[in-house]
């Protein structure tokens, strides 16, 4: 009899209170689904570039204040917002993060709430669009905040909400993003045990969630190369040095850095030229051409080798044309590899399965996209997962990708993201040792 009582007591200790008091995630999420959709559409229609998210951050801060959150702080890293939800029961500390910035992309989605916004980027007038889905991330986390606030008295522990600007990078000459949020002390004021984030992604169908343990998303670096020639009339190319021809040769030769110089059987590498700017008139060979792009790697040794190879190619190809270069490789610090803490990942994948069904949770390959969530995950164990954005009746591999002017978010992703993040947060808080 005594043995039976001990077994019963042990079972109750392991699963009784947590299971009996486990909140109904579906009910919590359903109560905010309509608001999440409305917030997302509003933010989508009024996008703002990095470090310029004034309207968005006010929307977020006003919402958190109305919910009664503690320590609502604004203006962090220019436009960032943080706030703390303190539960009514003792428990662990965690952080949940969303990014708020849009991209210099002119939208072609045809949505009734399509963005018509414009702004200035790198000296040019550009369209502005939430082409990466950060509007969804912000709306989802606002909904999660409201859902958790509704059960504050029964919530164990404390949760730091991070609404971050400039994930896509700050404007030239400015600081911003996750690294700047940390420099300004958000983890000094509130040090979490773990940090969680999500990203909607076009290569997954709506209704699914993807994850990977360990290295998950690539390190990124930006480069800037200016090829300098000598201006002349287009009818007399021999009268100057043509930086356009030199730049074209440079771009072609740089492709051999990946295809011939890096052992891509070890780790993948990407070198991409994203912009070419030079010249103003059809019959004038200009003085210079500017090239900007990105490098993606998972291995630090390979990363440094690519930097050296790109400088070498740029210098010598330009010299072969009689031109010179200024090669800033890299010209920014970039993001480190996003690493999902293996033990934390193993612990939280069952929460994703609980939220959306095990058949809808997919283990992913390495992703060459980059995320400055990586800075948070260097400070404390992190778990970053992807939420499918492409309608189920479309081939997700062929769908317009994140950063495309035709990027389309199936709003089922909002419901999935809200439930997944709620389940992850509640399970960690309730089941933490």
N, C-alpha and C positions, 0 to 999 in steps of 0.2 A: 504493500500500500504506500509506504514511504517513497519507494522507488518511482511509483506511478505519479505521485505528487511532484517529485523532482523533475520528471520528464515534462509534466504539464506546465510547471513553472518556467522551465527552460524554453519551451515552445512559445509561451506567452511573452517571455522577455525578447525572443528573437523576432516574432512577427505579430504579436497580439496588439499592442498599442498602436504601432505604426500602421498596421493593416486596418484596424478598426477605425482609426481616425483619418485614414487616407482621404484627402480631399478629392472631390469629383472634378477632374481636370476638364472633362467635356462640358460640364455645367458652367464652370468658371470661364472657359473660353467662349462658349456660345453666348454668354452675357455681354461679351465685348466685340464679337465678330463684326457687327454692323459698324461700330465706331472705328475699328481697325481699318475697314474698307474705306470709310469716309475720310479718315486721316490720310491714308495712303493716296487717295485720289486728289485730295487738296494739296498735299506736298508735291505730288507728281505734276500738278498744273502750275505750281509756283516753285520751280527748282532754283537752287542757288549753288554757285561754284564754291570750292573749298575756301575756308576762312571768310566766306561771305554769307553764311547761313543764318542771317539775322532774323528773318521771319520764322524760319523753321525752329530755331533755338527758342524763340519766344513762345511759340506754340507748345513746345515740349515743356519749358519751364513753368508756364502757366498751368499746364495740366498736372504736373507733379506737385505744385503748390496747392492746387485745388484738392488733390488727394490727401493732403496733410503730411507729405513726406518731410523728413528732417533734413537740415543742412543742404537745401537746394542752392547750388552754386552755379553762376553763369559767367560767361566771359573767359572760361578756361581755354587756353590755347586759341585765343581770339573769340570763338563762338561756341565752345563746348559747354555742356551742361552735365552736372552730376547731382545725385540726390541719394539719400539713404532711407530705406524702409526698415524700421526696427520692429521685429515681430514681438508678439506678446509672450513668447516662450524662449527659454535659452536654446542656443544652437550655434552653428558655425556661421562664418562670414563668407559670402561669395560676391562676385561682381558679374553683371550682365551688361553687354556692350552692343550698341548699334551705331552705325555711321550715317551721316546726314547729307553729305555733299553730292552734287550732281556733276555732269560732265559737259565739256564744250562740244555738244553734238546737237544738230538740228533734227528734231523728231519727225519721223515719217510713219508713225504707228496708225494714224487715222482714228485714234480714240476720241470719244466726245470730250474727254478732259486732257487732250493732247497739249503739251507745253508749247506756248508761243513766245516764251521768254527769250531775251537776248542779253548778252553781257560782253565784256571785253576780256580777251584772253591772249596773252603774248602780243599785245598791241593790235589785235584784230577784233572786229565785231563778230561774235559767234552766236549761234543758237545754244540754248542750254536745255539739257534733258536728263532725267533720271534714267540713263541708259544702262546703268549697272544694277538698279534695284534697291538703292539705298532708301528710297521712299518707302519701300515695303519693310525694310529693316526697322526704320524709325516707327512706322505705324504699328508693327508687331510688338516692339518693346514698350510702346505707350500702352498697348492693350494688356501686355503681361503685367505692367506696373499697376494698372487699375484692377486686374483680377487678383493679384496678390494683396493689394491694399484692402480689398473687400473681405479678406480673411486674416487681417492683421493680428487680431487677438489670438488666433490659433497658429500663427506662423512661427516656426522656430527660427531663431537666429536673426541675422541682419543681412540686407542685400544692398549693394552699391549699384546704382543704375548709371551707366556711362553713355551719354549721347555725344558722339565725337565728330568734330569737323575734319575736313581735308584728308580723308582716307586715301583719296586718289592723288594726294600730294598737294602741298600748299603752292600758291603762286610764286613765281621766281622772286628770290630775294626775301622770302618770308619763311618763318618756321611754322610747323603745324602738325596735325595728325596725332596718332597715338604716342609717338615719342615725346612730343611736346606736352601732351596731357600728363605724362609721367614725370617729365622734368618739372612741371608746375605742381607736383606733389600729390596727385590724387591717391596714390598708393601709400603715401606717407600719412595722410589723414585717415585713410581707411585701408588697411592691408587685408585683402581677402585670402582665403585658403585656396580658392580656385576661381577661374574666370571663364565665362562661356560666351560664345558668339555664334551667329549663323550668317549665311549668305544665300540668297536666291540665285539659281544657276540655270542657264538655258539648256545645258547638255543633259539635264535630268527632267523627266516628265513630272507634271504636277501630281501630287499625292505621294511622291517618294522623297526619301531623305538619304543623303550619302555621307559617309564618314571614312576616315582612315586613321590608323594609329601611327604615332611617330611623325617623321617628316611628311607633310601633307601638301603644302603649297610652296612654291619656289621663292628663293631670295630674288630680289629685283634690284637693279641699278639703272640709272639713266645716264646716257652719254650725250655730249654735245661736241660736234666737230665742225669747225669753220674752215672751208677750203678757200684759200686766198689766191686769186689770179691777178690779172691786170685788164681793166676795162678797155674795150675797143669797139669799133663799128662792126655790126654783124656781117658786113660784106668783106671785111678785112680781118679775119681771125688771126692771121699771122702778125697783126700789129699789136697783139696783146697776149695774154695767157688765159685760156678758157677754163674757168673753175667748174662750169657745168659738166663738161666732158670729163674732167678729172674726178668730179664727185660721182658721176655715173660709173666710172671704172672702179672707184673706191668701193662703191656699194656692191658691185659684182664680185670683186676680189674678197670682200669681207665674208661672203658666203662660205668660203673655204675654211674659215676659222672653225665653224661647226663641222662641216663635212669632211675636212682633212686634217685638222689639228687637234680635235678633242676626241677622247675615247668615249663615245656616246653609248657604248655597251656598259659602261660603268654607271653613268648618270646622264639624264637628258640635259641639253643646253639649248638655249634659244638666243639668237641675236637678231633683233628686228629694228629696221629703220622706220620710224613712224611719221616723220615730217621732213620735207625738203623745201627750203625757202631760198630763192635767189633770182635776181633779175626782176625787171619791171616792164620791159618793152620787147617786142618781137625782133627788133633789129639792133639791139644793144647787148653785147656780151658783158656781163656784170663783173664787178671787182671780186665778189665773193659769193659763196653758197654755204648755207648753214644746214647741217644734218643733225637731227636728234632721234634718239631711239632708246631701246631698252635691252638689257641683258638679263636672262633668267637662268639660274643655276641652283643646284642643291649641295654642291661640294665646294668648300672654300678654296681649295687648291685650284680647281677648274675655274672658279670665278676669277682668281687673280691672273691665271694664264690667259683667259679671254680678254681681260683688261689690257694686258701687255701685247697680245696679238693684234688687237684692234688699233692700238696706238701705232704699232709697227706698220701694219698695212696702210693706215691713213697717211703716215709720214712718207713712206717710200713710194706709194702709188702716186701721191700728189707730186712728189719730186720728179717722178718719171715724166710728168706733164709740164714741168717747169713751175709748178705751183708750190705753195707752202700750206701748212695747216696749224691751227690751234686745236689740239685734241684734249678735251677734258673728259677723261674716262676713268672713273665715273665722275659726273659733275654734281651729284648729290649722294647722300649717304645710302639712300635706298632702304629696302626692308630686308630683314633677315628671313631665313626659312621659317615658315609657320609649322610648329611642331606640336602635335597633339600628345599630351602626356600619356604614355601607354597605360599606366594603372588607372588614371582617371577615365580614359577612353573606354577601357574594359568595363568599368563600373557604370558608365552612363549609356552605353549602347542599348542595354536592356530597357532603359527609360524611353529611348527613341522607338523601340519596338512596341512598347506599351502604348505610346502615343499614337502611332500610325499603323501598327501591325507589322509583324516581323517580315512578311513578304515584301513590304514596301521600304525596307531599310537595306541599303546597298553599300558594300565595302568598295571603295573607290581606288583607282590607280593614282599615281602621282599627278598633281595638277600644276601646270606651268604658270597659272595665275599667281599673283602675289597679294599679300594682305598685311596691313600694318597691325592687325590683331597680334601678329608675331611678337611685337614689343611687350604686350601684356603677358603673353605666354612665356616670355623669358624671365619674368619676375615671379610668377606663381604658376602652378600647373594649369594648363589651359585645354579647353575642348572646343573645337570649331567645326561645325557641320554645315552641309549644303542642303538646300531645300529646292526641289524641282520646280521650275517655272514654266516649262513648255506644256501646252495642252496635251492631254493623253492621246488624242487622235493625230498628233504630228510626230514625225521622226525628230527626236530631240537633237540628234547629231547634226541634222541639216537646218535646224531652226536658226533664225538670226541670233547671233551670240550677244552676250553682255558686251556693252560698248558700241553696239550697232544702232543706227538711227531707227531701225525697225524692231529693236528688242521689245518683246511682248511678254508680259507677266500674266499668266493665268491666275486669277485671284483666289483659286483654291490654295495656292501657295501661302496666302495670308493665314488661312485657317490651319494649315499644316504647321507653319512656322510658329504660330501662337501656341498650339497644343504641345509641340515638341519642346519649346523653350520653357513653358510652364512645367511640363513633366520633369524635365531635367533639373530645373531649379528646386522644385518641391521634393523630388526624390533625394537630391543631395542634402537638402536641409533636414529632411525627416530621417534619413538613413545614415547620416554621418556618424562615425564612431565617437 
